[in-house]
Amino acid sequence: MSDDEYVYDEASGEWVSAANVATASAEQAVEVRDSVGNLLADGDQVTLIKDLTVKGAGQTLKRGTLIKSIRLTGDAQEIDCKFDGIKGLVLRAEFVRKR
């Protein structure tokens, strides 16, 4: 990026250099780790390490269930995922292990 590019920062109400914004966003990246400390990324497959009762769905996800294609939410302890019959499933990273 050149020094001539600027981005409006709504929080401060000022124009800031685009290079500064790029470095600041890279520093704010959250690392999400599973129950044994493996680093998780978007698209990973995880396995449940504990039986989990899903509120509102009347269903229990059993230990060993494979969850495919997770998405990180920006929170260090939560991951967003899809599972058959359950919409909007959010799991805690402490209950999964990277496959």
matplotlib code that plots the C-alpha trace (Angstrom):
import matplotlib.pyplot as plt

x = [0.0, 1.2, 1.4, -1.3, -4.0, -6.1, -9.0, -11.6, -11.6, -15.1, -14.0, -11.6, -13.3, -10.0, -8.3, -5.5, -2.9, -4.1, -0.7, -1.3, -4.8, -3.3, -0.7, -3.2, -5.7, -2.9, -1.9, -5.5, -5.9, -7.2, -5.6, -8.1, -6.7, -8.5, -8.5, -5.0, -3.5, -3.6, -4.1, -7.5, -8.2, -11.2, -12.2, -10.6, -12.3, -12.8, -14.0, -16.0, -14.3, -17.4, -21.1, -22.8, -26.5, -27.7, -30.1, -33.2, -32.6, -33.5, -30.5, -27.2, -24.0, -22.0, -18.3, -16.3, -18.8, -17.0, -17.7, -16.5, -15.6, -15.5, -15.4, -13.7, -15.8, -13.2, -13.6, -10.8, -13.1, -15.9, -16.2, -19.1, -20.1, -22.8, -24.3, -27.2, -30.5, -28.9, -28.7, -26.4, -24.3, -21.6, -19.1, -16.6, -13.0, -12.4, -14.7, -13.2, -9.9, -8.5, -8.6]
y = [0.0, 3.5, 6.3, 8.2, 5.8, 6.7, 5.0, 6.7, 5.3, 5.6, 4.9, 7.9, 10.0, 10.6, 9.6, 7.1, 5.6, 2.3, 0.7, 1.4, -0.2, -3.3, -3.8, -3.1, -5.7, -8.3, -7.7, -8.1, -11.6, -14.0, -17.4, -20.2, -23.4, -26.7, -28.8, -30.0, -26.8, -27.3, -24.0, -24.0, -22.3, -21.7, -25.0, -27.4, -30.6, -31.2, -34.1, -33.7, -34.9, -34.8, -35.5, -32.1, -31.3, -28.8, -26.3, -25.6, -28.6, -31.4, -33.3, -34.6, -34.6, -37.6, -37.8, -38.6, -36.7, -35.2, -31.6, -30.4, -27.0, -24.8, -21.0, -18.8, -16.1, -13.7, -15.0, -17.1, -19.7, -20.0, -21.6, -21.6, -24.7, -26.6, -30.0, -31.9, -30.6, -27.9, -24.3, -21.7, -24.2, -22.5, -24.7, -23.9, -24.7, -26.5, -29.3, -30.1, -31.6, -30.9, -33.9]
z = [0.0, -0.7, 1.8, -0.2, 0.9, 4.0, 5.7, 7.9, 11.5, 12.8, 16.4, 16.6, 13.8, 12.1, 8.8, 9.3, 7.0, 5.4, 6.2, 9.9, 9.8, 8.1, 10.8, 13.6, 12.3, 12.0, 15.7, 16.8, 15.3, 18.0, 18.4, 19.0, 20.6, 21.1, 24.4, 23.9, 22.6, 18.8, 16.9, 15.1, 11.7, 9.5, 7.7, 10.2, 11.3, 15.0, 17.1, 20.3, 23.5, 25.7, 25.3, 24.8, 25.3, 22.7, 24.2, 22.2, 19.8, 22.3, 21.0, 22.5, 20.5, 21.5, 22.2, 19.1, 16.8, 13.8, 13.0, 9.6, 8.3, 11.4, 11.4, 13.9, 15.5, 16.8, 20.3, 21.7, 23.1, 20.6, 17.2, 14.8, 12.9, 11.2, 12.1, 10.6, 12.0, 14.2, 12.9, 14.4, 16.5, 18.5, 20.4, 23.1, 22.0, 25.3, 24.2, 20.8, 19.5, 16.1, 13.8]

ax = plt.figure().add_subplot(projection="3d")
ax.plot(x, y, z, "-o")
ax.set_aspect("equal")
plt.show()
